[in-house]
Each structure stands twice: as C-alpha cells, then as structure tokens.
Amino acid sequence: MCALYWGKCLGPMRSRTFGSSLEMGEYVATTILGALTGKGRLRLCVPTGNSPLEVYRALARAYDTMPERFLGLNLVKLDEWAGLPKDHPASCEHYIRQELLDPLEIPADRYLGFDPNTPDPQGECARMESLLREDGPFDLCILGLGINGHVGLIEPSDFLDPFCQVSELSKETRAHKMLQGLDPKPRFGMTLGMRQVLASKKIILLVSGKGKETAYQELLKARVSPRLPISFLWLHPKVECLLSP
C-alpha cells in the first residue's frame, strides 16, 4: 500500500509489484473478467503500447475458453495518432483491432474510437466528446505511463484541457516505438481528456518497461501539475498502480 497523499481528502494510491509483465497481464485480465461476471456489462477504456499487451493476450486466451463472458464488454480507445490510415501498422486503430477487437470478436456497436485518418481532427474530438457524454463514465480505465508523464496523448503543458483534444506531440512521444521507421512521423494526436479519465469508476495504471523511472519518481511526489499529466491521478479515489520490469 502506497502511503503517499496529496492534500487532506485523497485516499492512497494502491500499488503492487509483479515479477513480469506476463504476471501483471494475468492479474489485470482476471480483474476485468471478475468485473464482467459481477456487472454483466463493462465499459472499458483501453490504451495501446507495450504495457497493456500481456493484458490483452490474457483476455484473448480467456475468450477462447469462455466467449460468453465477453458479451457485455464495451471498449473505448484512449487515443490515436492523427493522419494515419486505419489499417496502417503504426495506428492505434490497427493495434486495437489486432489485439482486442478481432480476438474478442467485439462488434462495431460495442466499440468507440477516434478515426485516425479524419480530415477534421477537431471535429472528430467534438464527436467523441458528445458520444462519451451520452454513454456515461467508464467502469474501468487502463492507462500506461508515458516517459514524460503523459496520459494518453495529453502532453506536459502549462495548462490542461479537460476535454477530448487534438494534442501536439512532444519529442519524447514522437520517439515512441509504435512510430519507429515512420518518416515523417505524426505531429499531432487525438486523445480523451482528463475529464473522461478522472470520471472513471476505477483506474489501473501500468508501469513497465525501460525509461519510466523518472516519471514514476515524479508521480510518487504526489504533486499535481499539468507539467506531469499522470499526477492528476492523485485526484481520483480509486487508482491501482501496477509495476513490472
């Protein structure tokens, strides 16, 4: 149990360390399956990248043996690079389809995500904002920790836009493994806002992989600042922080 607090009214951010990303993935998948059993319907916000990969693979293995458990699973994509075709191997859409939508056979009416190739990113963010307000908060939001402390594609800044937004990507984010080999690399992304993230009933933060140490140590200071977007998780009453190599 992490004993750090910010202010007087916030509860602790629970933390747990695993020996491998595989162990962590199994734990999160079990949490999701348990929620599906209890609720029947689960609205889940999902990121891309390496951190959640073992979670999705564990869910796919579970689907092979008990597909009926997933009938109430609804997915929302956290963010997207702007300007890539949907089927581009580097797009978040391609990743989500390959790792979740196809393995779990999630139909279109149970999935919501930014269109990466939209000619109007601002309009796409407005569309997402409207749909998200209609559907209510996420039951569970899974997040990864960005090297520079970003959440989704909410980058460090002097201020924070709480709504779905077009984000100018930082140098660190443009060096993401998903964009390796691209020339030119996307300069902008579309992302859910902190409003949607903090409205989630529960948040699971995955901290794994190299290069995250500085951002994680800054998070542990429990000082909320738009210069470290991940620090806003201290404003949420139910965050589970999971760590693995």
N, C-alpha and C positions, 0 to 999 in steps of 0.2 A: 504494500500500500504506500503510495507516494504521499508524503506528509506536507507537501507544499500547498500554500493557499495564496490567492490574490484577493485583497480586501477582507472584509469580515463576513460576507454572506455566501462565499463559494465553498462547495464541498471539495474533497480531494479528487485528484485525477488518478484513478486506479492504474497501476502499471503491472506488467507481467513480462518476464523474460523467457524466451524459448531457446532451445539448443540449435534449432534450424528453422529455416523458412517453411519447410515441409510440416513440422510440428505446429508452427503458428497457423499455417493454412488450414490444417485439420481442425484446430481449435475454433477458428472463425467460422468455418463451414458448419461445424456442429452447432454453433450458436445460431446461425441462420436457419438450419433445419429445425432446431428447437423452437424458434420463433414461428416458423411456418406451421408447426404442429399445434402450437398454442393459439395462434390467431386465425389460421386458415388463409389469410391474405396478408402479404408482407410487401410494403413499398420500400425498395432498397435502392439507395444511391451508390453508384459504382464508379471507381476510378480506373485508369489504365496504368501501365508501367509494370515494373518487375515486382514491386512489393506485394500486390494482391494476386499475383499469378498462381501461387500454390493454393490460395483460397478457391479460385475458380476451377482449378483442376480437381480439387477435392469435391466440389459441388458436382462436377461432371461425372465423377466416379459414383457419387451417391445417386445421381439421376439414372444411371444405368441399372440400378437395382430397385429403385423406388420412384419412378417418374411421377406417380400420383401425388407425391408430397410437394411437387413444384407447381401445381396448377394455380395456386394463389400468389405466385411470385411475380411482382411487377418491378421493372428495372428503369432507372433514370440514369443517364450518362452524365457524369460530373462536368466534363469539359471537352473541348475539341480544338485542334489546330485549325486555323482559318485558311481556306484556299486550296485544300487538297481534295481530290475526288474521293467519294465514299469508299471505293474499293482500293484506294492506294494503301500499300502495305504499312505506311507510316501513320495513317489516320487512326484516330481513336475509334472511329466507327468500325474500321476493319478489325481492330483488336477486339472490341466488344463482341462483334459478330462471331469472330473465330473462337473466342474463349468462353462466351456465355450464351449468346442468342442461339447459335446453331447447336452446341452441345446440349443445352437445356430445352431446346425447341420452344423458345419464347416467341409467341406471335406478335405481330405489329401492334395489336391493341393492348399489349402489356409491356410496351417499351416506349420510352420517350428520350430523345437525344437531339443535340444540335446537328444541323446539316452542315458538314464541313465545307461543301462547295457552294454554299449560298452566295448569290451576288450581293446580298444585303445583310452583312453580319449584325448590324444594329437592329434591323428588323427581325432577324432570327432570334436575337436575345429578347426582344419585346414579346415575340411569340411564345418563347419558353417561359418567360415570366408570367404571362397570362395563364398558360396551361397549368403551371405549378401552383398558382394561387387557387385555381379551381379544385385541384386534387388534394390539397392539404399537405401537412408535413410528412417527411419520411419517417418510417418506423425505425430505420437504421441507415446510417450514412457511414460508409467506409472511406477513409482518407489515407493517402500516403504523405510522407514528409518530404517536401522539396529541399534540395540542397541549400537554397537561400531562404527557406522557411515559408515558401508559398503554400497556399491551399488551393487545390485545383489549379487554375491559372490566375488566381488572384495574387498579383506580384507585390513585393515590398514597395511602399509608396508613402507619401506624406499624408495621404488621406485614404479612406476606404469607401468604395461604392458598395452599398449593401445589396444591390440587385444584380440580376443577370447582366453580364457586361462583356464588351469587347476589350481585351487586355493587350497592351503592348508587351511583348515577351522580352524578358531580361536576357542578358548574355548567357547566364547560367542555364536558363530554361531552354534556350536555343541549342545548347550543347547536350540536351537530353538524348539518351541512347536511341529513342524512337526516331529521332531526326538525323541520326548519323548517315552520312552519304548523300543527303539532300543538298542540292545547290541550284537555286537559292533555298534557304530554309524559311519557313513561315515566320513572319514578323509579328503576327497577331494571333490571338486565340479567343475563343468564346468560352465563358465559364459561368457556372452558377455563382450567385453572390453569397456573401457571408450570412445574409438573412435566411436563405434556404438551409444552409449548413447548420446554423445555430438553432433553427426551428425543429431540427430532427429530434425524435424522441430519445435516440441513443446514437453515440458516435464511437466508432472504433478507429483509432489511429495506428497505422502500421509503420514501424520504424525499422527498416532493414536495408542492408547494402552499404557500400562504402561512400564516404563523403558527407554523411548526415550528422557527424558528431558535433560540429559547431552549431548547427541549427537546433539540435536536440538539447545541447547545454544551454543555449539561449532560452529555449522553451521552459526549461526547468527553473529559470529565474522567476517565472510567474509574473512577468511584467507585460501587460497588454499594450501592443503598439502596432500600427499599420506597417511599420518597418519590418515586422515579423508577423505576417498574417496568421501563422499557425498559433500564435499566442492568444488569439481570440477564443480558442477552445477552453481557456480558463473561465470563460463566461457561461459555459454550459454545465449543467449539474450532473451529467451522466456521460463521461468520457472514459473509455478504456484504452490505455496506451500499451501496445504490444511491441516488444522488441525481439529481434532475431539477428543473427550475423548476416 
